[in-house]
Amino acid sequence: MRSGAMAAMIAALACGSCSKPMVTGRVTPDVRYFSRDYASNPNDTYYAVRWALKETGYPVEGEDLPGGVITTKWLPVTSDSHYVEVFGEPDYGVTNSYYQIEVHISSDSGRTVVEVGARAKTVAHNLKSSGVEERKVLARIGDYLRSGEPNVTNLGINE
């Protein structure tokens, strides 16, 4: 009985001490960007982006102000932020993956263009962004830049 317990303990130590990762996650090479242009200058838009990221729960990790790029810290993938295509259909679910939001700010013809994309680090094959989080950030930027009370008419909204 004593030798059986000793053999079990040796087997447990042997299996536990040799474990090493067999697969390492990679950053997805293709990032799909969602964009929107705003009637504001790049400086005001920068502050709007910082506010929008904070409001949607994304801590900023890095900024390249001359390049107009802001990146967030890596966060766990949520059940609606990313999906894997299975048999041609999106399969939403939580994977052991992380994603990072990247925002590009540029000016074009008196307007400021903001592009928001999410890259993922995962072991899952073909993990894609649903665009939900990117559109949330773009909507919050618009909320920040909205000037006062919008003019609502039968023809639409003038902000």
Buried (B, 14 or more C-beta within 10 A) or exposed (E): EEEEEEEEEEEEEEEEEEEEEEEEBEEBEEBBBBEBBBEBEBEEBBEBBBBBBEBBEBEBEEBEEEEBBBBBEBBEBEEEBBBBEEEEEEEBEEBEBBBBBBBBBBBEEEBBBBBBBBBBBBBBEEBBBBBBBBEBBBEBBBEBBEEEEEEEEEEEEEB
